[in-house]
Amino acid sequence: MTTKKIVFSGIQPTGDFHIGNYIGAIKRWVAEQDLYDNIFCVVDLHAITLYQDPKILRAKIRQAAGVLLACGIDPQKSLLFVQSHVPAHAELAWILNCVTPVGWLERMTQYKDKSAKLESVSTGLLDYPVLMASDILLYQTDYVPVGEDQKQHIELTRDVAQRFNALYGETFAIPEGTIPKIGARIMGFDDPTVKMSKSLAAEQKHHAVGLLDSPDQVWAVLKRATTDSGKEITFSEDSKKAGVKNLLTVYQALTGQTQAEIENHFEGKLYGALKREVADVIIEALKPLQARYNELMQDTSALDAILQRAAEQAAARAAPTLRKAKEKVGFVV
């Protein structure tokens, strides 16, 4: 039985992983594998709350798993599996649905934002946070690393767990959402006032650098990165310098240098040199990752075998919690 704290992270297999995902989350996940009992789940059930082309989704699920393994997620240290391979996620979600007031779901900011753009809203989109709660609670999770945009969903997970525990007796651990202090928010290269995102990257050509992008693609994005009309290259908090600060933040995250060392390095240089050097640093960081990814994807049967073994392990870990929840509500188990 592990004594390490359990950390659960869900990863959507839609869109392409970008440098913001790597710096803001994946790089830290890899570094912390020895510190926590890490569970990484490719959340394909969540993905279909909005329509996905089946062929593309199938490829993206494997791509997501392959990228995470290529980045350094170690199957010997961490659990990496596909959500739909473990039926307990959907099964517990139904039980939790029955203790979750609809009003709690209707107040979710992400639901309101997404549903406002749609002519027809699926039940799954409304119910997304309950499935997310199931993902987390199945494993008696202690910590869930989240961005600011997911804080509300973690609060709902806690509310659902507490409501279930109050109705039926202690069943679920109450998880905590954790927001990393360093590198948590890499902004769009085209607009440094908004967080880099998969959805914007799909819509806007120069918004982000993908983890599988070629050197030419990386440079095409960086050379058009937003800066300002000045010349000073510093980690300034001035909103007018947001683009420069964003580039420096990426440079710092990938080189490990201090702010003082970086500012000294770029003193007297122009923005063109800054963009070129940031591009070079990104290209070098992506080379080993892409080499490992390409090797993995040459034989997807090996990748599938890794995911199958992990799904079996995840199912075994989820089973006691699911059984306990069933017993608590009165099912014959």
C-alpha positions in Angstrom: 0.0 0.0 0.0 1.5 3.3 -1.0 2.1 6.0 1.5 2.6 8.7 -1.1 -0.1 11.2 -1.7 -2.3 10.4 -4.7 -2.4 12.9 -7.5 -4.9 12.6 -10.4 -4.6 14.4 -13.7 -7.0 14.2 -16.6 -5.8 15.0 -20.2 -8.2 15.7 -23.1 -7.2 13.9 -26.3 -8.5 16.7 -28.4 -6.4 19.3 -30.2 -2.6 19.1 -30.1 -0.4 19.4 -27.1 1.6 22.7 -27.1 4.6 24.2 -25.4 2.2 25.7 -22.8 1.0 22.3 -21.8 4.5 21.1 -21.5 5.9 23.9 -19.4 2.7 24.5 -17.4 2.0 20.8 -16.5 3.7 17.9 -18.3 7.3 19.0 -17.4 6.3 19.2 -13.7 4.4 15.8 -13.8 7.6 14.1 -15.1 9.8 15.7 -12.5 7.4 14.8 -9.6 6.9 11.1 -10.5 9.0 10.0 -7.5 7.2 12.3 -5.1 3.6 11.3 -5.6 1.5 8.3 -6.6 0.6 9.8 -10.0 -2.5 8.8 -12.0 -2.7 10.2 -15.6 -5.9 9.6 -17.5 -6.6 10.3 -21.2 -10.2 11.4 -20.7 -11.8 10.3 -24.0 -15.3 10.1 -22.4 -15.0 13.8 -21.7 -13.9 14.5 -25.2 -17.2 13.3 -26.8 -19.3 15.9 -24.8 -18.8 17.8 -28.1 -18.9 15.9 -31.4 -15.6 14.4 -32.5 -14.8 12.7 -35.8 -14.3 9.0 -34.7 -11.2 8.3 -36.8 -9.6 11.5 -35.6 -10.5 10.9 -32.0 -9.0 7.4 -32.1 -5.8 8.8 -33.5 -5.7 11.6 -30.9 -6.2 9.2 -28.0 -3.0 7.3 -29.0 -1.2 10.6 -29.8 -2.0 11.9 -26.3 -0.7 8.8 -24.6 2.4 8.7 -26.9 3.3 12.3 -26.3 3.0 11.9 -22.5 5.3 8.8 -22.6 7.7 10.6 -24.9 7.8 13.5 -22.5 9.0 11.2 -19.8 5.9 9.8 -18.1 7.2 6.4 -16.9 4.7 3.5 -16.8 6.9 1.9 -14.1 6.4 4.9 -11.9 3.0 6.4 -12.9 -0.3 5.1 -14.1 -1.2 6.2 -17.6 -4.4 4.8 -19.1 -7.4 5.7 -21.2 -10.6 6.6 -19.4 -13.1 4.5 -21.4 -10.9 1.4 -20.8 -12.0 1.5 -17.2 -15.8 1.2 -17.0 -15.9 2.2 -13.3 -15.5 5.8 -14.3 -18.9 5.9 -16.1 -20.5 3.6 -13.5 -19.6 5.8 -10.5 -20.6 8.9 -12.5 -24.2 7.6 -12.7 -24.2 7.0 -8.9 -22.9 10.5 -8.3 -25.4 12.0 -10.7 -28.1 10.8 -8.4 -26.8 13.0 -5.5 -25.8 16.0 -7.6 -28.4 18.8 -7.9 -28.9 20.1 -11.5 -28.6 23.6 -10.2 -24.9 22.9 -9.2 -24.2 21.9 -12.8 -26.0 24.8 -14.4 -24.0 27.3 -12.5 -20.7 26.0 -13.9 -19.0 28.8 -15.8 -17.5 26.5 -18.5 -20.9 25.0 -19.2 -22.5 28.4 -19.5 -19.7 29.6 -21.9 -19.8 26.5 -24.1 -23.6 26.1 -24.2 -24.1 29.7 -25.2 -22.3 29.0 -28.4 -24.3 25.9 -29.3 -27.8 25.5 -30.9 -28.3 22.1 -29.1 -26.6 21.2 -25.8 -25.9 17.6 -25.0 -26.6 16.2 -21.5 -23.0 15.1 -21.4 -21.8 18.7 -21.6 -24.0 19.6 -18.6 -22.9 16.4 -16.8 -19.1 16.8 -17.5 -18.3 17.9 -14.0 -19.9 14.8 -12.4 -17.8 12.5 -14.7 -14.8 14.6 -13.6 -15.7 14.1 -10.0 -16.0 10.3 -10.6 -12.5 10.3 -12.2 -11.0 11.9 -9.2 -13.0 10.2 -6.4 -12.6 6.7 -7.7 -8.9 6.7 -6.7 -9.3 8.4 -3.3 -7.3 11.3 -4.7 -5.5 13.7 -2.5 -4.5 16.4 -5.0 -5.6 17.5 -8.4 -3.3 19.9 -10.3 -5.6 22.4 -12.1 -5.5 25.7 -13.9 -7.6 28.7 -12.8 -10.3 27.6 -15.3 -10.9 24.3 -13.5 -11.0 25.5 -9.9 -14.8 25.6 -10.0 -15.0 21.9 -11.1 -12.8 20.9 -8.2 -15.0 22.7 -5.8 -18.0 20.8 -7.3 -16.1 17.5 -6.9 -15.6 18.3 -3.2 -19.2 19.3 -2.8 -20.4 16.0 -4.4 -18.1 13.9 -2.3 -19.2 15.7 0.9 -22.9 15.4 0.0 -22.5 11.6 -0.7 -20.5 11.1 2.5 -23.2 13.0 4.5 -26.0 10.9 2.9 -24.4 7.5 3.0 -21.5 7.6 5.4 -17.7 8.2 4.8 -16.9 6.9 1.4 -14.7 9.3 -0.6 -11.6 11.3 0.3 -12.0 15.0 -0.2 -9.5 16.1 -2.8 -7.7 19.4 -2.9 -7.1 21.4 -6.1 -3.5 22.7 -6.5 -2.4 25.5 -8.7 1.3 25.5 -9.6 3.0 28.8 -8.7 5.7 28.5 -11.4 5.1 28.1 -15.1 1.4 27.6 -14.7 0.3 30.2 -17.3 2.1 30.4 -20.6 0.3 32.9 -22.8 -0.5 32.9 -26.5 2.3 34.0 -28.7 -0.1 36.0 -30.8 -2.0 37.5 -27.8 -0.1 37.5 -24.5 -3.2 38.5 -22.6 -4.8 35.1 -23.0 -3.6 31.7 -21.8 -2.2 29.4 -24.5 -4.9 26.8 -25.3 -5.5 23.9 -27.6 -8.8 25.4 -28.9 -7.2 28.7 -29.8 -4.2 26.9 -31.3 -6.6 25.1 -33.6 -8.2 28.3 -34.7 -5.2 30.7 -34.8 -2.1 29.7 -36.8 0.4 31.7 -34.7 -1.1 31.2 -31.3 1.1 28.3 -30.1 4.0 25.9 -30.8 2.9 22.3 -30.9 5.1 19.6 -29.3 5.3 17.8 -32.6 6.0 20.9 -34.7 9.0 21.0 -37.0 11.8 23.6 -36.5 10.4 25.6 -39.4 6.9 25.6 -37.8 8.4 26.7 -34.5 10.2 29.6 -36.1 7.2 30.6 -38.2 5.2 31.1 -34.9 8.0 32.7 -32.9 9.0 35.3 -35.5 5.5 36.6 -35.4 5.2 36.6 -31.7 3.7 39.7 -30.2 6.2 42.1 -28.4 5.8 45.9 -28.2 7.3 49.1 -29.7 10.1 49.3 -27.1 13.5 47.7 -26.9 14.1 46.6 -23.3 14.1 42.9 -22.7 13.1 42.3 -19.0 10.6 40.4 -16.9 8.6 43.6 -16.5 5.1 43.5 -15.0 4.1 46.4 -17.3 1.1 45.1 -19.3 2.6 46.7 -22.4 5.6 44.3 -22.0 3.4 41.1 -21.6 4.6 39.6 -24.9 8.3 40.0 -24.0 7.7 38.6 -20.5 5.9 35.6 -22.0 8.9 34.9 -24.3 11.3 35.2 -21.4 9.1 32.9 -19.2 9.3 30.2 -21.9 13.1 30.7 -22.2 13.5 30.5 -18.4 11.3 27.4 -18.1 13.4 25.5 -20.7 16.9 26.7 -19.7 16.5 26.8 -15.9 18.4 30.1 -15.7 17.5 32.9 -13.3 15.7 36.0 -14.3 18.9 38.1 -13.6 21.0 35.7 -15.7 18.5 35.9 -18.6 18.1 39.7 -18.5 22.0 40.1 -18.5 22.2 37.7 -21.4 19.7 39.7 -23.5 20.9 43.2 -22.4 21.5 45.3 -25.5 19.9 42.8 -27.9 16.9 43.4 -30.1 13.5 41.6 -30.0 14.5 39.7 -33.2 17.4 38.1 -31.3 15.1 37.2 -28.4 12.6 35.5 -30.7 15.3 33.6 -32.5 16.9 32.3 -29.2 13.5 31.3 -27.7 12.8 29.4 -30.9 16.2 27.7 -30.8 15.6 26.7 -27.1 12.2 25.3 -27.9 13.5 23.4 -30.9 16.3 21.8 -28.9 13.8 20.9 -26.1 11.5 19.2 -28.6 14.1 17.1 -30.4 14.4 14.2 -27.9 10.7 14.3 -27.2 9.9 14.0 -30.9 12.4 11.2 -31.4 10.9 9.2 -28.6 7.4 9.8 -29.9 8.2 8.8 -33.4 9.7 5.6 -32.1 6.6 4.8 -30.1 4.3 5.4 -32.9 6.1 3.1 -35.3 4.5 0.2 -33.5 1.2 1.2 -31.9 0.6 -2.3 -30.8 3.3 -1.8 -28.2 1.7 1.5 -27.1 -1.7 -0.3 -26.9 -0.2 -3.0 -24.7 1.1 -0.4 -22.3 -2.3 1.3 -22.1 -4.0 -2.1 -21.6 -1.8 -3.1 -18.7 -2.3 0.3 -17.1 -6.1 0.0 -17.6 -6.1 -3.3 -15.8 -4.1 -1.8 -12.9 -6.4 1.2 -12.8 -9.5 -1.0 -12.8 -8.1 -3.0 -9.9 -7.4 0.2 -7.9 -10.9 1.7 -8.7 -12.8 -1.5 -7.8 -12.8 -1.1 -4.0 -14.1 2.4 -4.1 -16.8 1.6 -6.6 -17.9 -1.5 -4.6 -18.0 0.6 -1.4 -20.2 3.3 -3.1 -22.5 0.5 -4.4 -22.8 -1.0 -1.0 -23.5 2.4 0.6 -26.4 3.2 -1.7 -28.0 -0.2 -1.2 -27.0 -2.2 -4.3 -26.6 -6.0 -4.0 -22.9 -6.5 -4.7 
